[in-house]
């Protein structure tokens, strides 16, 4: 997943800054989302949708001992695309790469990233689960409080 976090950062990093966004409608609920192979109590990386922004939130280094790092970008637009996905747009960017999400039931989603690679688009799908704030480790709870305080439920 780290490689994809870097790809996301590279694409999103080319987006010009925008003013605070209004609430964005995605077909998933706001929260902390991570790979469906992870356990919420021990996860140290995932994605945040806080109602206006999407991006990675993670600890890095050996065993996730450093950080947290947040790469959250304001979502400026969404649109429905093929196969039931909703595509997110950041800033004025709508180039070759894309970020899409599709609900798969309660607290489950499929996250699809299309990243330019040589002369094609490399597509990667990640099945995600939403972690309840209280199920996260104290360390991840602190990261959410710092970077997405409206998701921190006490």
Wavefront OBJ file of the C-alpha trace (Angstrom):
o trace
v 0.000 0.000 0.000
v 2.902 2.386 0.663
v 3.687 2.549 -3.068
v 0.124 3.599 -3.762
v 0.228 6.190 -1.012
v 3.235 7.703 -2.738
v 1.440 7.592 -6.108
v -1.533 9.356 -4.557
v 0.729 11.968 -3.027
v 2.458 12.554 -6.367
v -0.812 13.043 -8.227
v -2.477 15.058 -5.470
v 0.667 17.100 -4.891
v 0.351 18.544 -8.373
v -3.054 20.001 -7.452
v -3.129 23.734 -6.729
v -4.396 24.725 -3.272
v -8.082 25.466 -2.917
v -10.214 27.184 -0.311
v -12.070 25.196 2.334
v -14.525 22.894 0.593
v -18.200 22.465 1.303
v -19.517 19.030 2.260
v -19.014 16.559 -0.553
v -21.306 13.654 -1.277
v -19.622 10.312 -1.709
v -21.432 6.971 -1.647
v -19.554 6.095 1.567
v -19.820 7.591 5.046
v -17.088 9.778 6.509
v -14.539 7.957 8.616
v -11.218 6.161 8.711
v -10.955 3.490 6.011
v -8.249 0.828 5.722
v -7.503 -2.353 3.790
v -9.922 -5.161 4.572
v -6.968 -7.349 5.582
v -6.095 -5.029 8.509
v -7.384 -5.087 12.078
v -8.773 -1.744 13.229
v -7.131 -2.033 16.665
v -3.614 -2.362 15.213
v -3.758 -0.550 11.874
v -1.196 2.184 11.233
v -2.269 3.292 7.751
v -5.467 4.064 5.929
v -7.594 6.704 4.239
v -9.696 9.483 5.680
v -12.923 10.896 4.286
v -14.003 13.703 6.597
v -16.881 15.046 4.520
v -14.738 17.466 2.506
v -11.301 15.840 2.147
v -9.868 12.475 1.127
v -6.373 11.142 1.566
v -3.903 8.976 3.394
v -3.258 9.063 7.132
v -0.475 6.833 8.368
v 2.455 6.114 10.612
v 5.636 5.079 8.828
v 9.052 3.649 9.596
v 9.837 0.335 11.280
v 6.598 -1.022 12.676
v 4.822 2.289 12.106
v 6.835 4.055 14.813
v 7.143 7.443 13.087
v 4.527 10.026 12.250
v 1.675 10.497 11.818
v 1.685 11.792 8.267
v -1.446 13.127 6.611
v -1.925 13.685 2.891
v -5.502 14.968 2.862
v -6.734 16.933 -0.134
v -9.981 18.910 -0.443
v -12.409 17.222 -2.826
v -13.754 19.863 -5.178
v -16.030 17.702 -7.306
v -17.437 14.211 -7.605
v -19.141 12.445 -10.471
v -20.568 9.010 -11.088
v -18.587 6.905 -13.555
v -18.907 3.361 -14.903
v -19.344 0.258 -12.741
v -20.963 2.124 -9.821
v -17.881 4.131 -8.872
v -17.808 7.789 -7.880
v -14.763 9.694 -9.046
v -13.219 12.371 -6.838
v -11.594 15.476 -8.272
v -9.082 17.558 -6.337
v -8.601 21.225 -7.249
v -8.820 21.864 -10.953
v -7.026 18.618 -11.782
v -8.832 16.074 -13.929
v -6.007 14.464 -15.866
v -5.118 10.912 -16.747
v -4.966 9.613 -13.170
v -8.067 9.104 -11.063
v -9.387 8.233 -7.597
v -12.690 6.372 -7.329
v -14.743 4.766 -4.596
v -17.663 2.354 -4.695
v -19.707 1.102 -1.727
v -19.765 -2.672 -1.149
v -22.201 -2.705 1.759
v -22.201 -1.289 5.257
v -18.717 -0.050 6.179
v -17.148 -1.719 3.121
v -15.962 -0.100 -0.101
v -13.727 -0.620 -3.108
v -11.131 2.084 -3.714
v -9.761 2.287 -7.260
v -6.732 4.333 -8.249
v -5.730 4.787 -11.862
v -2.173 6.071 -12.130
v -0.352 7.001 -15.334
v 2.476 4.531 -15.938
v 4.578 4.750 -19.082
v 2.034 4.658 -21.918
v -0.911 3.247 -19.992
v -3.022 3.662 -16.880
v -2.132 1.232 -14.119
v -5.273 0.381 -12.124
v -5.185 -0.797 -8.533
v -8.197 -1.838 -6.477
v -8.193 -1.922 -2.680
v -11.088 -3.451 -0.745
v -11.603 -1.214 2.294
v -13.371 -1.415 5.639
v -14.386 1.530 7.810
v -13.011 1.451 11.334
v -15.059 2.881 14.162
v -13.064 5.566 15.954
v -13.309 3.757 19.302
v -11.952 0.538 17.728
v -8.703 2.264 16.677
v -5.561 2.205 18.811
v -4.945 5.264 21.007
v -2.142 6.194 18.584
v -4.472 6.238 15.539
v -7.142 8.026 17.560
v -4.586 10.753 18.311
v -3.722 10.997 14.599
v -7.403 11.452 13.716
v -7.888 14.037 16.454
v -4.963 15.986 15.024
v -5.709 15.723 11.295
v -9.479 15.135 11.085
v -10.919 16.308 14.416
v -14.535 16.125 13.273
v -14.140 12.329 13.018
v -12.920 11.964 16.588
v -15.867 10.647 18.575
v -15.219 10.636 22.279
l 1 2 3 4 5 6 7 8 9 10 11 12 13 14 15 16 17 18 19 20 21 22 23 24 25 26 27 28 29 30 31 32 33 34 35 36 37 38 39 40 41 42 43 44 45 46 47 48 49 50 51 52 53 54 55 56 57 58 59 60 61 62 63 64 65 66 67 68 69 70 71 72 73 74 75 76 77 78 79 80 81 82 83 84 85 86 87 88 89 90 91 92 93 94 95 96 97 98 99 100 101 102 103 104 105 106 107 108 109 110 111 112 113 114 115 116 117 118 119 120 121 122 123 124 125 126 127 128 129 130 131 132 133 134 135 136 137 138 139 140 141 142 143 144 145 146 147 148 149 150 151 152 153 154
